[in-house]
C-alpha cells in the first residue's frame, strides 16, 4: 500500500514537471517572435546621396522604406516628373537605422546641374510680412504667399512673353518691398527665365 502511494506521488510529480517544462518552453519560444516583430519596424536606411533619384527610391524601397518624397534642392519648386533625370543631393533622415514608417525626403537637382551647398528650404506660407522673393522662382514666390493673395507677373525683358512654367522663371523685382506689411494688397512681380540676367 505504502509502495503504491509512493509510486503515485512520484508519477504525479513527474507529470507536473513535464507540464511545467512545457509551459516554460512555450514562453521561451514566444520571446524571440516579439523581438522579431519589433525588429521588423526598424531597418537600415542606406546612403542615397549621389544616386539617380529613381535608383535611390528603388534602394530605399528594397530596404523597407516606402514613405518617400522628393523636392527641388535649388528651391525652384520644380516637380520631379521623370525621376531618372534627377540625382540626389540631400536626404532626410541620414543613413542609419530608422523606423520603416519614417518619411524619407530626397533633395535633388537635374542631372546637368550642380548640387547646392545647402538644401533649399521649403517656403513658409501666409506670413504677415512680405518675404524677399527676388532670385526665387515665380512658383516659389506664389507658394510663399497666402493662397488668397492676388499676384501678377510681367516679363522683365520687355518682350511681353507669357510665363507658363513658373518654376522656369526667376523674380527680378517685387512690389511691395521685402518686410512690408501684408494687408491683403495685390503683389506685382517682374521675372525673366533662369538662364537670363535681370535687366
C-alpha positions, 0 to 999 in steps of 0.5 A: 500500500505504502509502495503504491502511494509512493509510486503515485506521488512520484508519477504525479510529480513527474507529470507536473514537471513535464507540464511545467517544462512545457509551459516554460518552453512555450514562453521561451519560444514566444520571446524571440517572435516579439523581438522579431516583430519589433525588429521588423519596424526598424531597418537600415536606411542606406546612403542615397546621396549621389544616386539617380533619384529613381535608383535611390527610391528603388534602394530605399524601397528594397530596404523597407522604406516606402514613405518617400518624397522628393523636392527641388534642392535649388528651391525652384519648386520644380516637380520631379516628373521623370525621376531618372533625370534627377540625382540626389543631393540631400536626404532626410533622415541620414543613413542609419537605422530608422523606423520603416514608417519614417518619411524619407525626403530626397533633395535633388537637382537635374542631372546637368546641374550642380548640387547646392551647398545647402538644401533649399528650404521649403517656403513658409506660407501666409506670413504677415510680412512680405518675404524677399522673393527676388532670385526665387522662382515665380512658383516659389514666390506664389507658394510663399504667399497666402493662397488668397493673395492676388499676384501678377507677373510681367516679363522683365525683358520687355518682350511681353512673353507669357510665363507658363512654367513658373518654376522656369522663371526667376523674380527680378523685382517685387512690389511691395518691398521685402518686410512690408506689411501684408494687408491683403494688397495685390503683389506685382512681380517682374521675372525673366527665365533662369538662364537670363540676367535681370535687366 
